[in-house]
């Protein structure tokens, strides 16, 4: 089916925020005597904060009563860090210009809080170009469940089969494919060689590298 819409994840794809979420989690988890390795953080990349916090507190035998408290602290600190320290990922301006010229509908779909979506719209100056933005923050299920992507497609009045998704996490990739969408992954350099990216329709090292040949291949 011919493509007519593009949906972008946010964290780690449009803004370099993953290290800042990890920084916030490290500081708050330290209050519970928890220290995570880079590999442990990578294992839960792409989960929303609710599942991320619940998983690790459970792993370290912290009472579940602390889940919501820790989550709120992490979100508050992370959003503050993002506001002061986050930078755009390479190729963001290029990829938006590419799809604007194609007159594509543009959506945002993330597991992150709604506040981050609004911040990104203003930070990137893209508010007027966004046809729909959806957060899985309050959904029953988040990525890797496809609901947030299906909701975004529905809000754009677009068939999921007509959507191209851009993701940087494995959970996001699975969510996009479960929604029956075409998925382009742009993983971080340190994780780019993992075999599970083979589930994607296309893997790139940067948004900047996406071009007409890639688009034509995906649009067949």
C-alpha positions as CSV (number, residue, x, y, z in Angstrom):
1,X,0.0,0.0,0.0
2,X,1.3,3.5,-0.9
3,X,2.4,5.5,2.1
4,X,0.8,8.7,3.1
5,X,1.9,9.3,6.8
6,X,5.0,9.1,8.9
7,X,5.1,8.6,12.7
8,X,8.1,9.4,14.8
9,X,9.1,8.2,18.2
10,X,10.8,10.9,20.3
11,X,13.3,9.8,23.0
12,X,16.6,8.8,21.4
13,X,15.3,9.4,17.9
14,X,14.4,13.1,17.7
15,X,16.2,14.3,20.8
16,X,19.2,12.9,22.6
17,X,17.2,12.3,25.8
18,X,17.9,8.6,26.7
19,X,21.1,9.5,28.6
20,X,19.1,12.1,30.6
21,X,16.4,9.6,31.5
22,X,19.1,7.2,32.6
23,X,20.8,10.0,34.6
24,X,17.5,10.8,36.4
25,X,16.8,7.2,37.1
26,X,20.3,6.7,38.4
27,X,19.9,9.5,40.9
28,X,16.5,8.4,42.1
29,X,17.4,4.7,42.2
30,X,20.4,5.5,44.3
31,X,17.9,6.4,47.1
32,X,16.8,2.8,47.0
33,X,20.4,1.4,46.9
34,X,20.0,0.5,43.3
35,X,22.8,0.9,40.7
36,X,22.2,-0.2,37.1
37,X,24.8,-1.0,34.5
38,X,24.7,0.3,30.9
39,X,23.6,-3.1,29.8
40,X,20.7,-3.1,32.3
41,X,19.5,0.3,31.1
42,X,19.7,-0.9,27.5
43,X,17.6,-4.0,28.4
44,X,14.6,-1.8,29.3
45,X,15.1,1.0,26.8
46,X,11.8,1.8,25.1
47,X,9.6,0.9,28.0
48,X,7.6,3.7,29.5
49,X,8.7,4.9,33.0
50,X,5.9,3.0,34.7
51,X,7.1,-0.4,33.5
52,X,10.8,0.6,33.7
53,X,10.5,1.5,37.4
54,X,8.3,-1.4,38.3
55,X,10.7,-3.9,36.7
56,X,13.8,-2.7,38.4
57,X,12.3,-2.1,41.8
58,X,11.0,-5.6,41.7
59,X,14.4,-7.0,40.6
60,X,15.9,-5.3,43.7
61,X,13.1,-6.4,46.1
62,X,11.8,-2.8,46.7
63,X,8.2,-2.8,47.8
64,X,5.7,-2.1,45.0
65,X,4.3,0.7,47.1
66,X,7.3,2.7,46.1
67,X,6.7,2.3,42.3
68,X,4.5,5.4,41.8
69,X,6.7,7.5,44.1
70,X,9.9,6.7,42.3
71,X,8.3,7.1,38.9
72,X,7.1,10.6,39.6
73,X,10.5,11.6,40.9
74,X,12.2,10.2,37.8
75,X,9.8,11.9,35.4
76,X,10.1,15.3,37.2
77,X,13.9,15.1,37.2
78,X,14.2,13.8,33.6
79,X,12.0,16.5,32.2
80,X,14.0,19.1,34.0
81,X,17.3,17.7,32.6
82,X,15.8,17.4,29.1
83,X,14.7,21.0,29.2
84,X,18.2,22.2,30.1
85,X,20.5,19.7,28.4
86,X,18.8,17.8,25.6
87,X,20.0,18.3,22.0
88,X,18.5,17.3,18.7
89,X,19.6,14.1,17.0
90,X,21.4,14.4,13.7
91,X,19.1,14.6,10.7
92,X,15.9,15.8,12.4
93,X,15.5,18.9,10.2
94,X,16.3,16.8,7.1
95,X,13.7,14.1,7.8
96,X,10.9,16.6,8.6
97,X,11.7,18.6,5.4
98,X,11.8,15.4,3.4
99,X,8.3,14.3,4.4
100,X,6.8,17.8,4.3
101,X,7.9,18.0,0.7
102,X,6.0,14.7,0.2
103,X,3.0,16.3,1.8
104,X,2.8,13.4,4.3
105,X,0.7,13.6,7.4
106,X,3.1,13.6,10.4
107,X,2.5,12.1,13.8
108,X,4.4,11.5,17.1
109,X,4.0,8.4,19.1
110,X,5.9,7.8,22.3
111,X,5.8,6.0,25.7
112,X,7.0,9.2,27.3
113,X,4.8,11.7,29.1
114,X,2.5,14.1,27.3
115,X,4.6,17.0,28.7
116,X,7.6,15.8,26.6
117,X,5.5,15.8,23.4
118,X,4.5,19.4,23.9
119,X,8.1,20.4,24.8
120,X,9.4,18.7,21.6
121,X,6.8,20.4,19.4
122,X,8.0,23.8,20.6
123,X,11.7,23.0,20.8
124,X,11.7,21.7,17.2
125,X,9.2,24.4,16.0
126,X,7.1,21.7,14.4
127,X,3.8,22.2,16.2
128,X,2.0,23.4,13.0
129,X,3.2,20.4,11.1
130,X,2.0,17.7,13.5
131,X,-1.4,16.1,12.6
132,X,-1.5,13.9,15.7
133,X,0.5,13.2,18.8
134,X,-0.1,10.2,21.1
135,X,1.4,9.2,24.4
136,X,1.2,5.7,25.9
137,X,1.6,7.3,29.4
138,X,-2.0,6.5,30.4
139,X,-2.8,3.6,28.2
140,X,-3.4,0.2,29.7
141,X,-0.5,-1.1,27.6
142,X,2.5,0.7,26.2
143,X,5.2,-0.3,23.7
144,X,5.9,-3.1,22.7
145,X,2.0,-3.2,22.5
146,X,0.9,-1.4,19.2
147,X,-1.9,0.7,20.8
148,X,-0.1,4.0,20.7
149,X,0.7,3.6,17.0
150,X,-2.8,2.5,16.2
151,X,-4.2,5.5,18.1
152,X,-1.9,7.8,16.2
153,X,-2.9,6.4,12.8
154,X,-6.6,6.7,13.8
155,X,-6.1,10.3,14.9
156,X,-4.6,11.0,11.4
157,X,-7.5,9.1,9.8
158,X,-4.9,7.0,8.1
159,X,-4.7,3.2,7.5
160,X,-1.9,1.7,9.6
161,X,-0.6,0.0,6.4
162,X,0.0,3.5,4.9
163,X,2.3,4.6,7.8
164,X,6.1,4.6,8.0
165,X,7.4,4.6,11.5
166,X,10.8,5.7,12.7
167,X,12.1,4.1,15.9
168,X,15.3,3.7,17.9
169,X,14.3,1.0,20.3
170,X,13.5,-2.7,19.9
171,X,10.3,-2.4,21.9
172,X,9.2,0.4,19.6
173,X,10.1,-1.6,16.5
174,X,7.9,-4.5,17.8
175,X,5.1,-2.1,18.5
176,X,5.2,-0.6,15.0
177,X,5.4,-4.0,13.3
178,X,2.5,-5.3,15.5
179,X,0.5,-2.3,14.2
180,X,1.3,-3.5,10.7
181,X,3.3,-0.4,9.9
182,X,6.5,-0.1,7.9
183,X,9.4,0.5,10.4
184,X,12.7,2.2,10.0
185,X,15.1,1.8,12.9
186,X,17.9,4.2,13.8
187,X,19.6,2.4,16.8
188,X,22.4,3.9,18.8
189,X,25.8,3.1,17.5
190,X,26.7,0.8,20.4
191,X,23.7,-1.4,19.8
192,X,23.5,-1.1,16.0
193,X,24.9,-4.6,15.3
194,X,22.3,-6.5,17.4
195,X,20.6,-9.1,15.3
196,X,17.1,-8.2,16.4
197,X,17.1,-5.1,14.2
198,X,16.6,-7.6,11.3
199,X,12.8,-7.4,12.1
200,X,12.8,-3.8,10.8
201,X,12.1,-2.9,7.1
202,X,15.2,-0.7,7.1
203,X,18.0,0.1,9.5
204,X,19.9,3.4,9.3
205,X,22.8,4.9,11.3
206,X,21.2,8.4,11.2
207,X,18.0,10.1,10.1
208,X,20.3,12.2,7.9
209,X,20.9,9.2,5.7
210,X,17.3,8.7,4.7
211,X,16.7,9.6,1.1
212,X,14.7,9.0,-2.1
213,X,16.0,5.5,-2.7
214,X,15.0,4.4,0.8
215,X,11.6,6.0,0.4
216,X,10.9,4.4,-3.0
217,X,11.9,1.0,-1.6
218,X,9.5,1.3,1.3
219,X,6.7,2.8,-0.8
220,X,6.3,-0.2,-3.1
